[in-house]
Amino acid sequence: MAGEPIALYVHWPFCVTKCPYCDFNSHVRDKVDQEAWAGALLTDLAFEAARLPGRRLASIFFGGGTPSLMPPATVAAVIEAATRHWAPEPDIEITLEANPSSVEAARFAGFAAAGVNRLSLGVQALDDAALTLLGRPHDVAAALAALDIAQSTFARVSFDLIYDRPGMTREAWDAELARALGFGTTHLSLYQLTIEPGTRFAALHARGQLVMPDEDTSADLFAMTQAMTAAAGLPAYEISNHARPGLESRHNLTYWRYGDYAGIGPGAHGRRKGVATLRRKKPEQWLAGVAEAGHGMDSETVLAPLERAREALVMGLRLAEGLDAARFL
């Protein structure tokens, strides 16, 4: 709503490998011109800031892709520019997604010095065979080493796990989740594996080479997740997200409460003052757009009141707190 603090999403589209379950806007490239990308992000950011003047900034989220492949200097430059364009809230939340390879973990101190105060770590599984199935370029030992570094470096840490995997039993998930809850992190993102169209998993599933758990097992795994996290003091505040009270992701709450947010970088979505924004998806096209027009915009669509109400309803239904009726006025 007008006058409320906004959020900023920054999309870094590059990954070391493409995971077979992933339908995010992620790309593998042999080389990335880091200087060109840093400059383009700052230009795209300035374009958005000019369209949301006078607002306060509640959060920044570096997502991807694999943002931990960004140089810390680029992260610092984006944070500095964003907090110059918009006055930051005193407790601004700045999150960066990271993968737990040793090279990226070594950069954690640099990200913290740049201003990142919350790390979201893509662990995905606490089982080496499962990590191989998921196409992850790390093993459990590397994930736990990165988690140790993260928890000693950042004030707030979250990590992701994917469950309801092929062949997963109730007993296996009970043991894996119990182990995860024992690490003392204050936020967990726990996702049931979904077969997304266009992914390698979708092709394997269509050929019968990837068999998912049956519906009863999936339902039991979800119910177990809710019960175990609640008992550990990390209740679900959203469908797949669990946190100690007061340590929820404030950035994601902006989405789910249907607040304004700016989105920059390839394929980034935004919502500002009733306008839906979408950046060019392919990295090279986005970069060319910024060079030619001063922004990477693909489309800006004015949303009718009914469409905004529908979006607010869909997002709000994800939350344990429910819907804010004021969003429909």
C-alpha positions in Angstrom: 0.0 0.0 0.0 1.1 3.6 -0.7 3.5 4.9 2.0 4.5 1.5 3.4 8.1 0.4 3.2 9.0 -1.4 0.1 11.2 -4.5 -0.7 13.9 -4.9 -3.4 14.5 -8.2 -5.2 17.8 -8.6 -7.1 18.0 -11.5 -9.5 21.4 -13.1 -10.3 20.7 -15.7 -13.0 23.9 -17.7 -13.1 24.6 -21.2 -11.6 27.5 -23.6 -11.8 25.0 -26.4 -12.9 21.3 -26.6 -13.7 19.5 -28.8 -11.2 17.1 -31.3 -12.8 14.1 -30.1 -10.7 14.6 -26.4 -11.2 12.4 -24.2 -13.3 13.7 -20.9 -12.0 15.4 -18.4 -14.4 18.9 -19.9 -14.0 21.6 -20.3 -16.6 25.1 -21.8 -16.8 27.7 -19.6 -18.6 31.4 -20.3 -19.0 32.2 -16.6 -18.4 30.4 -13.6 -16.8 31.6 -10.0 -17.3 31.3 -9.1 -13.7 32.0 -5.4 -14.3 29.3 -5.1 -16.9 26.8 -6.9 -14.7 27.5 -4.8 -11.7 26.9 -1.6 -13.8 23.8 -3.0 -15.4 22.2 -3.9 -12.0 22.9 -0.4 -10.7 21.3 1.2 -13.9 18.2 -1.1 -13.6 18.0 -0.2 -9.9 18.1 3.6 -10.7 15.2 3.2 -13.2 13.0 1.5 -10.5 14.0 4.0 -7.8 12.8 6.8 -10.0 9.4 5.2 -10.1 9.1 4.7 -6.4 10.4 8.0 -5.0 10.2 8.9 -1.3 9.6 5.3 0.0 11.5 3.6 2.8 13.3 0.3 2.2 12.5 -2.6 4.5 14.4 -5.4 2.8 16.8 -6.5 0.0 16.9 -10.1 -1.3 19.6 -11.4 -3.6 18.0 -14.4 -5.3 18.8 -16.6 -8.3 20.3 -18.5 -9.7 23.2 -18.6 -7.3 23.8 -15.1 -5.9 26.8 -16.4 -3.9 28.6 -16.5 -7.2 28.5 -12.6 -7.2 31.6 -10.8 -6.1 31.0 -9.3 -2.7 32.0 -5.9 -4.2 28.9 -6.1 -6.5 26.7 -6.9 -3.6 28.1 -4.0 -1.6 27.5 -1.6 -4.6 23.9 -2.6 -4.9 23.2 -2.3 -1.2 24.9 1.1 -1.1 22.9 2.4 -4.1 19.6 1.0 -2.9 20.0 2.6 0.5 20.9 5.8 -1.2 17.8 5.8 -3.4 15.5 4.8 -0.5 15.9 5.6 3.2 16.5 2.2 4.8 14.5 1.0 7.8 16.7 0.9 11.0 16.4 -2.9 11.0 16.6 -3.5 7.3 16.8 -7.2 6.4 19.3 -8.0 3.7 19.3 -11.6 2.5 21.5 -13.5 0.1 20.9 -17.0 -1.2 24.0 -19.2 -1.2 25.0 -22.7 -2.3 27.3 -24.6 0.2 30.4 -25.2 -1.9 33.7 -24.4 -0.2 34.5 -21.6 -2.7 31.3 -19.8 -2.0 31.4 -20.3 1.7 34.8 -18.6 1.8 33.1 -15.5 0.5 30.6 -15.3 3.4 32.8 -12.8 5.4 32.9 -10.6 2.3 29.1 -10.7 2.0 28.7 -9.8 5.7 31.1 -6.9 5.3 29.0 -5.7 2.3 25.9 -5.5 4.5 24.2 -8.9 4.2 22.7 -9.8 7.6 20.7 -12.9 6.6 21.9 -15.9 4.6 19.7 -18.5 3.0 21.6 -21.7 2.3 20.6 -24.2 -0.3 21.3 -27.4 1.6 18.4 -29.3 0.0 19.0 -32.7 1.6 21.0 -34.3 4.4 21.6 -37.5 2.4 24.4 -37.8 -0.2 22.4 -40.1 -2.5 19.5 -37.6 -2.5 21.9 -34.8 -3.3 23.2 -36.7 -6.2 19.6 -37.4 -7.4 18.8 -33.7 -7.1 21.9 -32.8 -9.1 23.5 -30.7 -6.3 27.2 -29.9 -6.7 27.9 -30.5 -3.0 27.7 -33.3 -0.4 26.4 -33.4 3.1 29.8 -32.7 4.6 30.2 -29.5 2.5 26.7 -28.4 3.4 27.3 -28.7 7.1 30.7 -27.0 6.9 29.1 -24.1 5.1 26.3 -24.0 7.6 28.8 -23.8 10.4 30.5 -20.8 8.7 27.2 -19.1 8.0 26.0 -19.4 11.6 29.2 -17.9 12.9 29.2 -15.1 10.3 25.5 -13.9 10.0 23.0 -12.8 12.6 20.3 -14.8 10.9 20.5 -18.0 8.9 18.0 -20.1 7.0 18.4 -23.2 5.0 16.3 -25.1 2.5 15.4 -28.8 2.4 13.5 -30.6 -0.3 11.4 -33.6 0.9 8.8 -35.9 -0.6 11.5 -37.1 -2.8 11.4 -40.4 -4.9 11.5 -43.3 -2.5 11.3 -41.2 0.6 9.6 -43.0 3.6 8.1 -41.5 6.7 10.9 -42.9 8.8 13.6 -41.4 6.6 12.0 -37.9 6.7 11.5 -38.1 10.4 15.2 -38.8 10.9 16.3 -36.1 8.4 14.1 -33.4 9.7 15.0 -34.2 13.3 18.6 -33.8 12.4 17.9 -30.5 10.6 16.1 -29.1 13.6 19.0 -30.0 15.8 21.3 -27.4 14.1 19.6 -24.5 15.9 18.8 -22.4 12.9 15.9 -20.1 13.5 14.3 -20.4 10.0 13.8 -23.4 7.7 12.3 -23.5 4.2 10.9 -27.0 3.6 9.6 -27.8 0.2 7.8 -30.8 -1.2 9.4 -31.8 -4.5 7.3 -30.7 -7.4 7.7 -32.0 -10.9 7.8 -28.7 -12.9 7.1 -28.7 -16.7 10.2 -28.3 -18.9 12.6 -29.7 -16.3 14.7 -32.9 -16.7 12.7 -34.4 -13.8 9.5 -33.8 -15.8 11.0 -35.8 -18.8 12.1 -38.6 -16.5 8.7 -38.7 -14.7 6.9 -38.8 -18.0 8.9 -41.9 -19.0 8.3 -43.6 -15.7 11.9 -43.3 -14.7 11.2 -41.1 -11.7 8.5 -42.4 -9.4 7.1 -40.0 -6.8 5.6 -41.0 -3.4 1.9 -41.7 -3.5 -0.6 -39.0 -2.3 -1.1 -40.6 1.2 2.7 -40.6 1.8 3.0 -37.0 0.6 0.2 -35.9 2.9 1.7 -37.8 5.9 5.1 -36.2 5.2 3.5 -32.7 5.1 1.7 -33.4 8.4 4.8 -34.7 10.0 6.7 -31.5 8.9 4.1 -29.2 10.5 4.0 -31.2 13.8 7.8 -31.6 14.2 8.6 -28.0 13.4 5.9 -26.7 15.7 7.2 -28.9 18.5 10.7 -27.5 18.0 9.5 -23.9 18.2 9.6 -23.2 14.5 5.9 -23.2 13.5 4.9 -22.8 9.9 4.0 -19.2 9.1 3.6 -19.9 5.4 3.0 -23.1 3.4 6.7 -24.1 3.3 8.4 -21.7 5.7 9.0 -22.2 9.4 10.5 -19.8 11.9 10.9 -18.9 15.5 8.3 -16.1 16.2 9.7 -12.8 15.2 12.4 -14.2 12.9 10.2 -14.8 9.8 11.5 -13.6 6.4 10.3 -10.0 6.3 11.2 -9.8 2.6 8.9 -12.7 1.7 6.2 -11.4 4.0 6.1 -8.3 1.7 5.1 -10.6 -1.2 2.6 -12.6 0.7 1.0 -9.5 2.3 0.9 -8.0 -1.2 3.1 -5.0 -0.5 5.0 -3.0 -3.1 8.4 -4.4 -4.2 10.8 -3.6 -6.9 12.4 -6.4 -9.0 15.6 -5.9 -11.0 17.8 -8.3 -12.9 16.8 -10.9 -15.6 13.3 -12.2 -15.3 12.6 -10.4 -12.0 9.0 -9.6 -11.2 7.8 -6.5 -9.3 4.7 -4.9 -8.0 4.6 -1.2 -7.6 1.6 1.0 -7.1 -0.8 -1.4 -8.9 1.7 -2.0 -11.8 3.1 -5.5 -12.5 6.7 -5.3 -13.8 8.6 -8.0 -15.6 12.3 -7.9 -16.7 13.6 -9.6 -19.8 14.3 -13.2 -18.9 17.4 -14.2 -20.9 20.5 -12.7 -19.4 22.0 -11.5 -22.6 18.7 -9.8 -23.6 18.3 -8.2 -20.3 21.9 -6.8 -20.4 21.3 -5.5 -23.9 18.1 -3.8 -22.8 19.8 -2.0 -20.0 22.5 -0.8 -22.3 20.0 0.4 -24.9 17.2 1.8 -22.8 18.5 2.2 -19.3 16.5 -0.6 -17.9 15.8 -4.3 -18.5 12.0 -4.1 -18.7 10.1 -6.6 -20.7 6.6 -5.3 -19.7 4.7 -3.0 -17.3 1.1 -3.9 -16.9 -1.5 -1.8 -15.0 -3.5 -4.3 -12.9 -7.3 -3.7 -12.6 -8.7 -3.6 -9.1 -10.2 -7.1 -9.4 -6.9 -8.6 -10.6 -5.1 -7.0 -7.6 -7.7 -8.4 -5.3 -7.2 -11.9 -6.8 -3.5 -11.6 -6.4 -3.8 -10.4 -2.8 -6.2 -13.3 -2.0 -3.9 -16.0 -3.5 -0.8 -14.6 -1.7 -2.6 -14.1 1.6 -4.0 -17.7 1.6 -0.4 -18.9 1.9 0.0 -17.4 5.3 -0.9 -18.8 8.7 -2.0 -15.3 9.7 -4.5 -15.2 6.9 -5.7 -12.2 4.9 -5.6 -8.5 5.7 -9.1 -7.2 4.7 -7.5 -3.7 4.2 -5.8 -5.1 1.0 -9.2 -5.4 -0.6 -10.4 -1.9 0.0 
